[in-house]
Every structure is written in structure tokens, then in C-alpha cells.
Amino acid sequence: MIKKTLSILIFSTCHISLANAADNFSITQLDTMVVSGSRTEKLLMDTPVSMSVITQEDIQRSGAEQAGELLRDVPGVEITDTSVAGAKRVRIRGEVGSNVLVLIDGQEISEQRSFHGAAPLLVDSNIIERIEVVKGPASVLYGSKAIGGVVNIITKKGGESAFQAELNTSYNSSTNGFDANAQLYGSANNFDYRLSVSRADHGDREVPDGTDDNIAYSNKDGVLENSSFDNSNVNAYLAYNMDNVTFGGRLESYKADTESHTDNSIIEGGLDGFQLDLPKQDRKKFSVFLEETDVTQSLVKMRLDAFHQIRDRDFLQDLEVNRPNFAGPGSNLLVDLDLKTVFEQKNSGLQGQFDFVFHPDHYIVTGFEYTYDDMESNVTTSSRTLGTRPSPPFTLVDVTTLTDTNVESHQETKAIYFQDEWSLATDMTLTGGIRQTWVDTELDKENSPVLNELDTSESRAVGSLAFVYSGIENTAIRTGWSQGFRVPSLLELLEGTPHGGSGVLHANPDLDPETSNSYEVGLRFDNQQFTFDGAVFYTEAKDYIATVSCASSTASCPAAFGGSDTQYTNVNGANTYGVEIFSAYQFANSPFSIYSNLTYLKREFEFTQFSTYKTGHPSFEGRIGLEMVTTHNTIDYWGDVYVRGAVDAEDESPDSGSASGRTVDDYDGWATLNLSMGADIGAKNPINVSLHVNNIFDKAYTPSQESLIAPGRHFVVKAGVKF
């Protein structure tokens, strides 16, 4: 009863809402300059698409320790863990992570081998200057993977003097874990540089005692077993500035070792044992760039980027099945299956952008992109069968089978795009764009009995159109239409994965690309006391890629291991509509402001047999809070008390093994009370300290799109100093 009352309280009282995420909020964030919405510098107030921005102040005052957690409260955004605490992924407006493009300084983090096709945010939050989130299809400017939106992580660069330093540390009581970071940076003799080194080590997560109705979890003395993770990061940036030209490069190395928690529902589903471990999740990247302004009278800006990235991942999985084999009383058949998957993905890219002004009323952005994803994977399977023969003479059987599968494949993407921002009048802007994309996918080498030759080519043109009217004081009204287009990944088309839960997740070489049309209307208002940014949207997707049980009539799986196998397939469609609202109110002559965020989302899947709105997404979720900021001498004090929550959700999917031909998973609603406070000390705030007390009432819950039960009552302490 308390849970439902709190959920109702959140959504019935949040007549004002805030979309700017992290754990503290900036009232005047619409004054922030952003680049991701139109690929040009523009005030967030005037951007023609739905966007949220997480500023440096938000990041510094946040209790989040991982980059993904910084996005937790952005309306329209959900964070998922897929049972791995140290590798957060992003969903936007219900779209899975494979439909969300993740960029670092405008360069893609490609992921072709993830179970959900989503690139985990393997980046140290200490080097982030801000995060820009574009919500809705952005395929015209950003390509195939941006059918759901874009997360662009802008990193810190140089400094104000020749030698500066920064130290940051934090402690999380729920994992008895720490994070530590050291940075050396500066600017001198036209050079900008930054060197950052980080280390994090977190143990198993402490959770509330008892059980959560959403998930059956292994709870030993209030600890979520196999939920630990650790990582290390080295990041180096160097650039040279001369007149109107800047060129430079960056080196990145991110290494992670994460465990994967298995909830009891998988084992109770027919297995005697199941465990997945990810001892290696590494990302290495080298990138260079060249940027020049005022190249000619008409070419006002030019930027070229080239990068090479390597993703190394190891999966270890142990699965045990113990079954009667009808050889006589007490006779069982034990199957012990050990899987090891090692893969390396090399991703190279070259992109260019050219900004032209041929006429004062037209700002033209045009460019090209080329990426080449090359993937090699090896799956080693060791299967031991121990038992008694099912027929006379009932002799003992002890057989071990070893198989080794190697697959090499690649995907090549080429694209050109064009966008014109047309000033119809001083207070009206029309922005239109078009993009042509070509994608080639090929299986290069394999020794798998279930794979056939594959060499496919896909191409598509997509367009967008947006209108912004700013003729009303402190107000901007926007409306837009945009198309999306996504080609299936190498995992979806060719490889699948044996780590798809208790069974195999099969690829489908007959998958068609996803396409979508999205429409939205939005309003922004900012008079420095009251800030509002709201949008109403509708997206219609065709040939949406989802996973279904191999037992259902929509699947065409090869010979399956067990009855829990799944396969990627195109469902007829996915229709999504919703409302995202962001606002905040600063009380006059007071250090207090009230804020909240609200997302209303309804999503429909159209399968061959039926359609359903039970797609695992809560219809309402958000956060409401009261914030205080005050200054005494050279110290800024701040505090924030807030409630975060979501209502119930259901997830329905085809399954011929059930009486109705469908299975439904239920997720309870939840709400938590949280408190944050801190101080920024000294001129320009060189010292910052904060304390975050989360889930004060020790609520046991699991967000509907996550696989791990959330931490119980815990605190996070953070401190940082700049020299």
C-alpha cells in the first residue's frame, strides 16, 4: 500500500518537471550551449530536437560513480545492466541499446557482439565535461544506429594554465567499493593536454533482506552474489592550436572485470546450475582530429576525424542439467556444459563535416562517414554427459565432447548527409536534412555447421524536417518529423550467442533492417525563475527486431540446446508514444527550488499472432525533489532531497509452451527516498565534498528493464580537489 501511495504521490504532484539529469539540477540549463542536436553550436533553448544535457556541475555533484548512472533521471531514458553491474547500457524512448548510438567527442563506440547490441558506457566519468542526449531518431545526422537517439559524451580537454592537477575519490557502502582518479592537465605554448588515470574496485552488492517480488535472487546475508566488478582507465589527450586550426589526438584504454549475477528464476526454470562470468571487457582506442574555422568565405568550418578501436571480451559460462533418464529408479542423467567465448572487434572510422554559409539565411551542414567493423570470435564448448544408458544393459555412460567454433565477419558502412538550417524570419527556423547510407555485411570465414554463406547489401535514404518558432518572449515552440533506419548487427545476422540466458540465442540471416517514422511537438520556456521543456512524441517502427522463444511459431531456430532457446526475428512493428517533461521553479529570494521529471511512455509490439502494450516499460516514471543552494564566504553549500519511482510494468512475449501461447513477466512499481548534500569550497571551487544517502527506507525493488535488484539503504561519499 505504501509503495502504491508513494508512486501515486510522485506522479499526481509533479505538475512541474525536470529533465536535466544527475543528482543535482541547474535551473537555467536551457542557456547551455550544445552541439549534438544539429551538429552545430546552438543554445539548448533553440535546438530543433528533444535534448537533455548533463553539465559539469551536475556530474560533480552527482552520487553516480559510473558514466551510465549519470543518465538515470533523464526523461525518456532507461538504464539497463543485463545482470552485469559494471556495464550500464542506455535505452531511449523504449528503444533497446542497439538502437542508441553512443559517441565520445562525436566518435562512435561500436558494439557488434553484445547480447542486446548495446555499447556499454566504458568510459571514466571523471573525464567527462558534459553529456548531451538526443531523444528520438537521429539517423539523418548520425546514421543507422541512431534510430532511437544519441548519447554524446564530451570529454575534458586542456586547462587555464600550464600545469594543473585534479584528484577525485569516492566510497560506496553498498559494494564496499572505491573509485580513485588522478589527472594532470593544462595549456601552454598553443598546446592543450590532459592525462587521466583511474581505478575502481567494487565487491558484491548489498541488498535488502527478504525477496523482491520482481526477481528471485540469491541473497546470502543480504548480499547479491556474483555482482562485483572492477575497472581501470588511462586516457591521454594532446592538441595543438594555431590561428584558426586545431589538430590533435587521444589514446584510451579501459579494462574491466565483471561478474554476472544469476537469479534463482533461471535455475528454477529447469537448471541445476548456471553461472556467467566476464573476466575481460576491454576497450582500446586511438583517434586523431583536425578542425579549421573560416576556411574560405563560404566554408566557415571543417572537421575531420579518424579513429581505430579494439574491443576485447571474454565470456565464461557453466551450465548444469540433472534429469531422469528412465533407466530405472533413481537413475539420472547429468549434463555439465562449459562455454568459453572470446571475441575481438576492430572498428575503424573516418568522418568529415563541412559547414557552409552561401547565404545569410542558410546554414548548411554536409559530411560523410565511413566505418569498418571487423569481428573475430571463438566459442569453445566442453560438454560432459554422466549417467546410465536408458536401455539394457544400463551401463554407465561418461562422455566428454569438445567443440571449437571460429567465425570471422565484417560490416562496412558508408554514408553522406546534408542539412540546411533556413532562417525564414528572425523568429522562425526550418531545418531539413537527408542522408544516404550503404551497409555491406559479409561472413568471411567459419567452421560452424549452422552457418551458411552470407553477403548482403542494404541501402536507404532517410530524411528529417523540424520547425522552431521563438516569437514569444522566453519561449521556443518546436515540431518535427524524422526517419530512422538500422541494419542488423553481426551478432543478430550471423553469430547469435550461447550466453542468451539458460539457452542459446540464435542469429537470423533473414532479418530485414528496422525503419521508423517519428513525430513530435515540443515547448521550451525559461525566464530564469521557471524553466520548462516538454515534448509529445509518436514513433512508428516497421520490421522491429526482437527476440522470441524458439518454441513459438514465429521462430525458425536451428537444432536447439534445450527448450529455452530464443532467436532474433522481425516483429511486424513497434509503436511508441509518450510525453517527456522537464521544469524547475526557483522560489523568489530563497535558496530553494523545486523540481521533478516525468516520463509517460506507452509502447506496442505487433507480433504475427497478436499485439500487446505489455512490453516491459512502466507507463509512468520519474523523480521529484527539493533542492537548496546557498553561498557563505567562498563556500557553496547545496542539498537535495528527492523521491524517485516507477509504476508497475508487464512484459508479454510469444511462447507456444504456455496455454495461451504467451508468457507474461510482472514488475512491481517502486519508490525510494534519497538525500544528497555537499559543499564546493574556495574560489572557483577547487575542493568539493558530498554525501549521498540512497534508498533510505531500504526498499527491495528491481527496475523493470534491469536484471539486478537495486542496492538497499547505502551511502556514497565523494571528494575532489583541483590544484
C-alpha angles and dihedrals in degrees: 000000000000090000093054093043092053091048092051090046092055096053100035093053101040098093085143120050142186127214100181103104140210121074098296131040138222113220095207099044092131085074089063117116112233135179108189100075096065103002087250132091108269139150111262086236091065100039111124095219136057109273142163126196129203108206131208090257090053091051094047093051095041124106090215116118099184124058092238092057090061088071095052097108103036106122111248092021127107127187119217132188103187088216092305113107096195099053113062120188132195134236121188123199090344095307114134120242094265087068094051119082115217116202134183109205089341095309121117126250098211121206119182101158106048118120090238095030089244126137109231113227096253096173132111110250090213092071095049117111094184141329123231118200121197111196121207132021112335098168095127094064101024110028141230101336094053095074090118101032146285135270109198114189111202111201131211116263129182131337144237098265139028098266126027133153138196133195125192133178139168141182127210117198094198091066099020081235136147138203123202130183136178126188135186116192146147151134126253138147091006092307126121119194142168132180119189130183123184139177131187131182122180129174130208113314120256111227135180117282117256126034134302114228090223097059140014105227138181103253115181111175090335095308126126101224120227095014099116126118142173134189143176130205136194119186128178127183129183129172137168123214124202122168105304097345128088125179132170148121147234136221120203132184120178120176124184137178113193136174123215120225118221116208120216094248090075094051093042088053090076107296129110093204139006130171134164125192130184106197092168129043105152133166125189123180140175120189138172132191141187122200127181131177128202091019092162134346090273101028100070098172140013131182131181125189131186125178144167121202133183123200117193120186135172125195124192119188132178120191128179128192123184114188138165109252099192094242091128140299114330093006113142136178116222120199117187113187123189118188128188120184121186121180139172123198120192115197122187126179145178123189137170135191127194124189117202133187108190092154129023091239095053128065109186125197118189133164152139137242132198125182132172120196115194117184133187121183135177125195118193116191126192114185123182119190115194125178146077127306109259093230135044132324083035093209122176117272122204111165128164119195125193124195130176121197124188125187131180122186141151142203122205122196128191126178144165126195141187131194131179122197104200120194102212090179137341090280103031128072129180117196121190131173145173134196133191117204131188120191125185120191123188139174104223104181137355144157097195120124092214098052124087130189114288128186113156136165126201129183133176141166118220131185142196137195129188135176127200125191118190101167093117117080114264089355138108123185119196137183129178151169125207138172128220133204129181129179115211116260127246089258092054096044104036121006116029114184137258087215096074094123119278091347142030122288105217127211122232118214090191095065117132123216118266117245131187146179119209131190128188144169121201143180130201126189130176127168094159091257102054121033125187135174118172136165137186113203143178126191127187116194128188128204089012112191115234138150123253134180115271086230091066123092092241093066129083101188123170119238103321134216105232127330099287098075120130135194138205112249141164112253116203094255151320121227120193132181132167153132128255119191131184126180145136136192125211112206111232116258090359137107090224130096131175121218141167140170128218135192123185111187134173119180128184127197117201109207124180092256101036146343126240142185089203096100100140097264123121111234091223130030136149150108137267127190152152119241131194127196123175137159129221117180103315097337125098111204120196139176136180131190116184147159120225122190154139136211127240121297136193131202118204124184138166116273122158089196091076126074093248095039089247138087124211126200117198126213120191123225118250144186132193134193116223139179132202130179137164151140136241106208132203137006108324086006100267091172125051130176130176143175123206122191109192133192092008094186092050094241118189108221145135121211109238096246096046132080100207125075109244121254118272124233107327144143136231122205120196133182134175138175133191124203 
